[in-house]
Amino acid sequence: MPCRQCGHELAEGDAECPCCGLMLVVPQPRPAEQTQVICSCKAVAAPGDTYCTRCLKLLPVSDGASYDAGYVIRRIVGEGGMGRVYEATATGHPAAIKELLDHSNWSDAKREKYLSTVKQEIAILGSLSHLRTVPRLIESLKQWHGRHYFVMEFISGESLYHLLKRQNQPFPVAAVIRWGIQLCDVLHVLHRQEPAPIVHRDLKPDNILLRQDSGSAEDVVLLDFGVARFIERERRVSIGGTSGYMPKEQLLSNRPEPRSDLYALAATMHHLLTDHDPSAELQPFQPAHQLNPRVPEWLSELLSINLSEDISSRYESAAKFRDDLRNQTVTRGLICPQCGRENDRSLIYCARCAGTLLESSRQCGGCRHFAPVNALYCPTCGQEM
């Protein structure tokens, strides 16, 4: 039989012409290998499904699959109530993709509400791009095939919670103090943001990553700003956080403030020093030195002060918490910046000179003047804070 292109006589069974190379047999494409997608609720998805038919959540993208903008998914790193995080690569560089955990039964209003929370998380990360103890924002909010996502720096490491669980014993005191100082540095920047302080609201061992790449002076990285809030913008906020690490004012009144994060930091350090999980204890936060004799009494007292249910009994700032960790001291009262007198922490003004004892950190909704963080009423106009 001759080739229809060049006339060369073909042998039986030739797949292509040996003279001109014309393909004589159209190759049949291999059927695409269907990667089985399993939802976090353990339901197996049918091919082509976007949402889980059992829990109605947006299904994950399979390992090795292509994502938007040239990203290739390597694995799911974690999944929470609002988002799912993937480790991905683009042109050989690792990145972390966080997508909104959409549900098929959400109304447009509910989806927009959650998207506004994602946008606030992106704004917070963008404002902290100079810190190496927070993941760097790479790409802002995007949409791809109905998936809303943003991209962050991927940091290789393991959470302190999983490390603690794996080693089944408390961390060395010196390491916990060093991590506490680093976290205080992050909180100090968060709490001094303008025009309003940012409160993380979910500081806990599971949201603190111990770096493996240690090319940086910082050992730990604070993760998950999904429930962090600009406090001035939202006077009352929805409850967010983790039981055992949330102080009373955050859990009951929906009025977190910077010292709520100090409580969570003290709870986290107590957990790391004693291996007693506050979310699983009936009577959490016994003095740390009683649970672990290696913990010095000054550190145990510092933690107990900041674990007080009375918010005015805690330290006034992350900077003071950090300074006492560095100096291995305990400040039991408020030092007046004007006259130097030590005052009871519950006071707003110095008992000697009447000077303001605390840095301004809350803005009055009526007159817009700033007031001490623990003031119940604005000292300028008298409105309830």
C-alpha positions as CSV (number, residue, x, y, z in Angstrom):
1,M,0.0,0.0,0.0
2,P,1.5,3.4,-1.0
3,C,1.9,6.3,1.4
4,R,-0.8,8.9,0.6
5,Q,1.6,11.7,1.0
6,C,4.8,10.6,-0.8
7,G,3.8,7.4,-2.6
8,H,6.4,5.2,-0.8
9,E,5.4,1.6,-0.7
10,L,4.5,0.7,2.9
11,A,5.0,-2.6,4.7
12,E,2.1,-4.1,6.6
13,G,2.0,-2.9,10.2
14,D,3.9,0.4,9.6
15,A,2.7,3.1,12.1
16,E,4.4,5.9,10.1
17,C,6.0,6.3,6.6
18,P,9.7,5.5,6.8
19,C,10.3,8.0,3.9
20,C,8.3,11.2,4.9
21,G,7.4,10.4,8.5
22,L,3.6,10.7,8.0
23,M,1.8,9.2,11.0
24,L,-0.4,6.4,9.6
25,V,-2.1,5.4,12.9
26,V,-3.6,8.0,15.1
27,P,-2.4,7.3,18.7
28,Q,-5.2,6.8,21.2
29,P,-4.7,9.1,24.2
30,R,-4.2,7.4,27.5
31,P,-7.1,7.7,29.8
32,A,-6.4,10.4,32.5
33,E,-5.6,8.8,35.8
34,Q,-8.3,9.9,38.2
35,T,-6.8,10.9,41.5
36,Q,-9.2,10.0,44.3
37,V,-10.1,13.1,46.3
38,I,-11.0,12.5,50.0
39,C,-12.6,15.3,52.0
40,S,-11.4,16.0,55.6
41,C,-14.7,14.4,56.8
42,K,-13.3,11.2,55.2
43,A,-16.0,11.1,52.4
44,V,-14.7,10.0,49.0
45,A,-15.6,12.5,46.3
46,A,-16.9,11.5,42.9
47,P,-14.9,12.6,39.8
48,G,-15.8,16.2,38.9
49,D,-17.3,17.1,42.3
50,T,-16.3,20.6,43.6
51,Y,-18.0,20.3,47.0
52,C,-18.3,17.4,49.4
53,T,-21.7,15.8,49.3
54,R,-21.5,14.9,53.0
55,C,-20.2,18.0,54.8
56,L,-20.8,20.5,51.9
57,K,-17.2,21.9,52.1
58,L,-15.1,22.9,49.2
59,L,-13.1,19.8,48.2
60,P,-9.3,19.9,48.4
61,V,-7.0,20.0,45.3
62,S,-5.1,16.7,44.9
63,D,-1.4,16.5,45.5
64,G,0.5,17.1,42.3
65,A,-2.3,19.0,40.7
66,S,-1.9,22.4,39.0
67,Y,-3.3,25.4,40.8
68,D,-3.7,29.0,39.5
69,A,-0.7,31.1,38.3
70,G,1.6,28.2,37.7
71,Y,1.5,26.8,41.3
72,V,1.6,23.0,41.7
73,I,0.1,21.6,44.9
74,R,2.5,19.4,46.9
75,R,0.4,18.6,50.0
76,I,-2.2,19.9,52.4
77,V,-0.5,21.5,55.4
78,G,-3.5,22.2,57.6
79,E,-7.2,22.9,57.6
80,G,-9.2,24.9,60.1
81,G,-12.7,26.3,60.4
82,M,-12.3,29.0,57.8
83,G,-9.4,28.0,55.6
84,R,-7.2,25.3,54.1
85,V,-3.4,25.7,53.6
86,Y,-1.4,23.9,50.9
87,E,2.3,23.7,50.4
88,A,2.9,24.5,46.7
89,T,5.7,25.3,44.3
90,A,6.0,27.8,41.5
91,T,9.2,27.8,39.3
92,G,10.8,25.6,41.9
93,H,10.2,28.0,44.8
94,P,7.9,26.9,47.7
95,A,4.9,28.9,48.8
96,A,1.9,28.5,51.1
97,I,-1.6,28.9,49.5
98,K,-4.5,29.6,51.8
99,E,-7.9,29.2,50.4
100,L,-11.3,30.1,51.9
101,L,-13.1,26.9,53.0
102,D,-16.2,27.6,51.1
103,H,-19.5,25.6,51.5
104,S,-22.0,24.8,48.8
105,N,-24.9,25.9,51.0
106,W,-23.5,29.3,51.9
107,S,-25.6,32.3,50.8
108,D,-23.9,35.2,48.9
109,A,-24.1,37.3,52.1
110,K,-22.4,34.7,54.2
111,R,-19.7,34.1,51.6
112,E,-19.0,37.9,51.5
113,K,-18.8,38.0,55.3
114,Y,-16.1,35.3,55.4
115,L,-14.3,37.0,52.4
116,S,-14.2,40.2,54.4
117,T,-12.4,38.3,57.2
118,V,-9.9,36.9,54.7
119,K,-9.3,40.4,53.4
120,Q,-8.6,41.6,56.9
121,E,-6.1,38.8,57.5
122,I,-4.4,39.8,54.2
123,A,-4.3,43.4,55.4
124,I,-2.7,42.4,58.7
125,L,-0.1,40.2,57.1
126,G,0.7,43.0,54.6
127,S,1.3,45.4,57.5
128,L,3.8,43.0,59.1
129,S,5.9,42.2,56.1
130,H,9.0,43.6,57.8
131,L,8.9,40.9,60.5
132,R,10.7,37.6,60.1
133,T,8.6,36.1,62.8
134,V,5.4,36.3,60.6
135,P,4.9,34.7,57.2
136,R,5.5,37.2,54.3
137,L,2.5,38.0,52.1
138,I,3.3,37.1,48.4
139,E,0.0,37.6,46.6
140,S,-3.2,39.2,47.7
141,L,-6.7,37.8,47.3
142,K,-7.4,36.0,44.0
143,Q,-10.1,33.9,42.6
144,W,-9.6,30.7,40.5
145,H,-12.5,28.4,39.4
146,G,-14.6,29.6,42.3
147,R,-11.7,29.3,44.8
148,H,-10.7,32.4,46.8
149,Y,-7.1,32.3,47.9
150,F,-4.0,34.2,48.7
151,V,-0.3,33.2,48.8
152,M,2.2,33.5,51.7
153,E,5.8,32.6,52.2
154,F,6.1,28.9,53.0
155,I,8.2,28.3,56.2
156,S,9.6,24.8,56.8
157,G,9.2,23.7,60.3
158,E,7.0,22.0,62.9
159,S,4.6,23.4,65.4
160,L,5.6,23.6,69.0
161,Y,2.4,21.7,69.9
162,H,3.4,18.7,67.7
163,L,7.0,18.8,68.9
164,L,5.8,18.8,72.5
165,K,3.5,15.9,71.9
166,R,6.2,13.9,70.1
167,Q,8.9,14.4,72.8
168,N,6.3,14.0,75.7
169,Q,8.2,16.2,78.1
170,P,8.6,20.0,78.7
171,F,10.9,22.1,76.7
172,P,14.1,23.5,78.3
173,V,13.4,26.7,80.3
174,A,16.0,28.8,78.3
175,A,14.3,27.9,75.0
176,V,10.8,28.8,76.2
177,I,12.1,32.2,77.5
178,R,13.8,32.9,74.2
179,W,10.6,32.0,72.2
180,G,8.6,34.1,74.7
181,I,10.8,37.2,74.0
182,Q,10.5,36.7,70.2
183,L,6.7,36.4,70.5
184,C,6.6,39.5,72.7
185,D,8.4,41.4,69.9
186,V,5.6,40.4,67.4
187,L,2.9,41.3,69.9
188,H,4.5,44.6,70.6
189,V,4.3,45.5,66.9
190,L,0.7,44.2,66.6
191,H,-0.5,46.1,69.6
192,R,1.0,49.4,68.4
193,Q,-0.5,49.4,65.0
194,E,-2.2,52.6,63.8
195,P,-5.0,53.7,63.7
196,A,-5.9,50.8,66.0
197,P,-4.1,47.9,67.8
198,I,-4.3,44.4,66.3
199,V,-5.1,41.5,68.7
200,H,-4.1,38.0,67.4
201,R,-6.7,36.2,69.6
202,D,-5.4,32.7,68.9
203,L,-1.9,32.5,70.2
204,K,-1.2,28.9,71.2
205,P,1.5,26.2,70.6
206,D,-0.2,24.9,67.5
207,N,0.1,28.3,65.9
208,I,3.8,28.7,66.6
209,L,6.2,27.1,64.1
210,L,9.8,26.3,65.0
211,R,11.9,27.0,62.0
212,Q,14.0,24.3,60.4
213,D,15.9,26.6,58.1
214,S,17.4,28.6,60.9
215,G,19.1,31.0,58.6
216,S,17.3,33.7,60.6
217,A,18.0,34.9,64.2
218,E,14.4,34.1,65.0
219,D,13.6,30.5,65.9
220,V,9.8,30.8,65.9
221,V,7.1,32.1,63.6
222,L,3.6,33.1,64.6
223,L,1.0,31.7,62.3
224,D,-2.8,32.0,61.5
225,F,-4.0,35.5,61.6
226,G,-7.5,34.4,60.6
227,V,-9.2,35.6,63.8
228,A,-6.9,38.6,64.4
229,R,-8.8,41.9,64.5
230,F,-8.2,45.6,64.4
231,I,-9.9,46.3,67.7
232,E,-10.9,50.0,67.1
233,R,-12.8,49.1,64.0
234,E,-14.9,46.4,65.7
235,R,-15.8,47.3,69.2
236,R,-17.4,43.9,69.8
237,V,-16.1,41.1,67.8
238,S,-17.3,37.5,67.2
239,I,-15.8,34.9,69.5
240,G,-12.6,33.5,68.1
241,G,-9.7,31.6,69.7
242,T,-9.1,28.3,71.5
243,S,-10.4,27.1,74.8
244,G,-7.8,27.1,77.5
245,Y,-5.8,29.9,75.9
246,M,-8.7,32.5,75.8
247,P,-9.1,34.9,78.8
248,K,-12.5,35.5,80.2
249,E,-13.0,38.9,78.5
250,Q,-12.5,37.3,75.1
251,L,-14.7,34.3,75.8
252,L,-17.6,35.9,77.5
253,S,-17.8,39.6,76.5
254,N,-16.4,39.5,73.0
255,R,-14.1,42.5,74.0
256,P,-10.6,41.3,73.5
257,E,-7.8,43.8,73.8
258,P,-3.9,43.7,73.8
259,R,-3.7,42.1,77.3
260,S,-5.8,39.2,76.1
261,D,-2.8,38.2,73.9
262,L,-0.6,38.4,77.0
263,Y,-2.9,35.9,78.7
264,A,-2.6,33.6,75.7
265,L,1.2,34.0,75.7
266,A,1.4,33.1,79.4
267,A,-0.9,30.1,78.9
268,T,1.3,29.0,75.9
269,M,4.5,29.3,77.9
270,H,3.0,27.5,80.8
271,H,2.0,24.6,78.5
272,L,5.5,24.4,77.0
273,L,7.2,24.5,80.4
274,T,5.0,21.9,82.1
275,D,3.5,19.8,79.3
276,H,0.1,20.4,80.9
277,D,-2.4,21.2,78.2
278,P,-4.8,23.9,79.5
279,S,-7.5,22.9,77.1
280,A,-7.6,19.4,78.7
281,E,-7.1,20.4,82.4
282,L,-10.0,20.8,84.9
283,Q,-7.8,23.2,87.0
284,P,-5.3,24.6,84.6
285,F,-2.4,26.9,85.5
286,Q,-1.1,25.6,88.8
287,P,2.2,27.5,89.5
288,A,4.6,26.3,86.8
289,H,7.5,25.7,89.3
290,Q,5.3,23.3,91.2
291,L,4.6,21.2,88.1
292,N,8.2,21.4,86.8
293,P,10.9,22.0,89.4
294,R,13.3,23.3,86.7
295,V,11.1,26.4,86.2
296,P,12.4,29.3,88.4
297,E,10.0,30.9,90.8
298,W,10.3,34.4,89.1
299,L,9.2,33.0,85.8
300,S,6.3,31.0,87.5
301,E,5.2,34.3,89.2
302,L,5.4,36.3,85.9
303,L,3.2,33.7,84.2
304,S,0.7,33.7,87.1
305,I,0.3,37.5,87.0
306,N,-0.5,37.4,83.3
307,L,-2.9,34.5,83.7
308,S,-5.0,36.5,86.0
309,E,-8.7,36.6,85.2
310,D,-8.7,40.2,86.2
311,I,-7.4,42.0,83.1
312,S,-6.1,45.0,85.1
313,S,-3.8,42.6,87.1
314,R,-1.8,41.6,84.0
315,Y,1.1,43.4,82.6
316,E,0.3,46.6,80.7
317,S,2.1,45.7,77.5
318,A,4.1,43.1,75.6
319,A,7.1,45.3,75.9
320,K,7.0,45.0,79.7
321,F,6.5,41.3,79.4
322,R,9.5,41.1,77.1
323,D,11.7,43.2,79.3
324,D,11.0,41.1,82.4
325,L,11.7,37.9,80.5
326,R,15.1,39.4,79.4
327,N,16.0,40.7,82.8
328,Q,14.6,37.6,84.6
329,T,12.6,39.9,87.0
330,V,8.9,40.4,88.0
331,T,7.3,43.8,88.0
332,R,4.4,43.6,90.5
333,G,3.0,47.1,90.0
334,L,2.8,49.9,87.5
335,I,5.7,52.3,87.6
336,C,4.6,55.9,86.9
337,P,6.6,57.3,84.0
338,Q,6.4,60.8,85.5
339,C,7.4,60.4,89.1
340,G,8.6,56.8,89.3
341,R,6.2,55.7,92.0
342,E,5.1,52.0,91.9
343,N,1.3,51.8,91.8
344,D,-1.2,49.0,92.0
345,R,-2.0,47.6,88.6
346,S,-5.7,48.3,88.9
347,L,-5.1,52.0,88.9
348,I,-5.3,54.2,85.8
349,Y,-3.6,57.3,87.3
350,C,-0.7,57.6,89.6
351,A,-1.6,57.8,93.3
352,R,1.2,60.4,93.8
353,C,1.2,62.7,90.8
354,A,-2.1,61.7,89.0
355,G,-0.1,61.0,85.8
356,T,-1.5,58.4,83.3
357,L,0.1,55.1,84.1
358,L,-0.6,53.3,80.9
359,E,0.2,54.0,77.2
360,S,-2.9,55.1,75.2
361,S,-4.1,52.2,73.2
362,R,-7.9,52.5,72.8
363,Q,-9.8,55.2,71.0
364,C,-13.1,56.6,72.3
365,G,-15.9,56.0,69.8
366,G,-17.5,59.4,70.9
367,C,-14.8,62.0,71.0
368,R,-12.0,60.0,69.3
369,H,-9.5,60.8,72.0
370,F,-7.2,58.0,73.2
371,A,-7.7,56.6,76.7
372,P,-5.7,54.1,78.9
373,V,-6.3,50.6,77.8
374,N,-8.1,49.6,81.1
375,A,-10.3,52.7,81.4
376,L,-14.0,51.8,81.6
377,Y,-15.0,55.3,80.7
378,C,-13.3,57.9,78.5
379,P,-11.5,60.5,80.7
380,T,-12.2,63.2,78.1
381,C,-15.9,62.9,77.4
382,G,-17.1,60.3,79.9
383,Q,-18.5,57.8,77.4
384,E,-18.3,54.1,78.1
385,M,-15.3,52.6,76.4
